[in-house]
Amino acid sequence: MNQIESWLASLSNLVWGPHLLILLVGTGIFLTVRLGFIQVTRLGVGLKEAFIPKQEQPKKKQRGDISHFQALMTALAATVGTGNMVGVATAIVLGGPGAVVWMWLSGFVGMATKYAEAILAVKYRVVDERGEIAGGPMYYLEHGLKKKWLGILFALFASVAAFGIGNGVQTNSISLALNNSFNVPMVVTGIVMMAVTAFVILGGVKSIGKVVGIFVPFMIFAYVGSGLVILIMNLELVPGALSTMFSSTFSAEAIGGGALGAAIRYGVARGVFSNEAGLGSAPIAAAAAKTDFPGRQALVSMTQVLIDTLIVCSITGLTIVMGGQYTEGLEGIALTQASFAYFLGPIGEIIVTISLVFFAYSTVLGWCYYGERSAYYLLGEKVIVPYRVLYILVAGLGAMTTNLNLIWSISDVFNGLMAIPNLIGLLFLSGVVVAETKRFELERKKEAAQSAA
């Protein structure tokens, strides 16, 4: 077993090597330039579409199962998770404070990537046997790029990765956190996780959309609010923390000593792990949104990276660097807990623990939808119920297991493999993204003229 784990760890390092990180960031830069820095010029429109209620679009124009907001919350549910707390802490320990800067930069270009993924997901979505919307990279690879074999590869990788990175690993984090902080037996957590997961996911995407639409905003505001309290109460430390981040990234010592390479590697890798831009998972949720134009939902999806990386991850990173606990040998969730406790006392550790529980559970819900849609693409309607049942069982088993190294390694490999066919599709279909963007811009001008009339 140890030999298998060692082999998988080596394979994971190969998959997530510099070539994939360059491809991920390079695709983001290419799309950013080709779309005219859309994450800057149209960010306000995206936020307005996502969060400001407006008059319903004509029913004849709408297709989809959930609202723009619910689609965004479903995607956020899957991405705002352990990566925002554990991933940031790990990046700082392995790559230094400068890794946070590279998380920001990868997040910035990742907004354009997320936009392109969503616009293609909506454009090439289909209606399945039950009358529900199905979409994502597998569909735009088949119908847009005309490479069904790439769609099959993506769906295979995603359906397997969902059990690990989106399920067992997450429930295990919940179980360990509750056991360490409140002495809750892991078996009890496992049983509860199976029950609450079954309650939500057996209802399908509409049920998932309703649940995450309620508690995802709450959990993000609670965690970010606590972090903002720390920043405001210690405002004098913020400039120093920012200076440390940038100096450890771009100073001559960092460049000459090799620290720059470590910061780039771990900052970009953990940033992508957190916001999933380029992996192809989030557009599966975007495809289910009720919308008349692909560009409308794409702008909404783009804001996901802003919230996940440029806001939530920044709160974690600044708090850790300000507290200085990263020099004490701590790592992972223990470092984030210690940093919050450094400023807020014991309540800080409790806040992080409770936030981790909700963050990780929301990831379980979001990734179930990603996994079952991928499995449906491969095997059809008959696989959905068995997939959900197996997913529920893995949620419980993950929470009860003390060693998840094998599951983590397998899911890490498949999670990285997902990105390759998806990025190929984004690059070769970038012309379609540009054309759809222009089409929606014309629609926006018509809407503005009608409002002014």
Buried (B, 14 or more C-beta within 10 A) or exposed (E): EEEEBEEBBEBBEEBBEEEBBEBBBBBBBBBBEBBEBBBEEBBEBBBEBBEEEEEEEEEEEEBBBBBBBBBBBBBBBBBBBBBBBBBBBBBBBBBBBBBBBBBBBBBBBBBBBBBBBBBBBBBBBEEBEEEBBBBBBBBBBBBBBEBBEBBBBBBBBBBBBBBBBBBBBBBBBBBBBBBBBEEBEBEBBBBBBBEBBBEBBEBBBEBBBBBBBEBBBEBBEBBBEBBEBBBEEBEEBBEEBBEBBBEBBEBEEBEEEEBBEBBBBBBBBBBBBBBBBBBBBBBBBBBBBBBBBBBBBBBBBBBBBBBBBBBBBBBBBBBBBBBBBBEEEBBBBBBBBBBBBBBBEEEBBBBBBBBBBBBBBBBBBBBBBBBBBBBBBBBEEEBBEEBBEBBBBBBBBBBBBEEBBBBBBBBBBBBBBBBBBBBBBBBBBBEBBBEBBEEBEEEBEEEEEEEEE
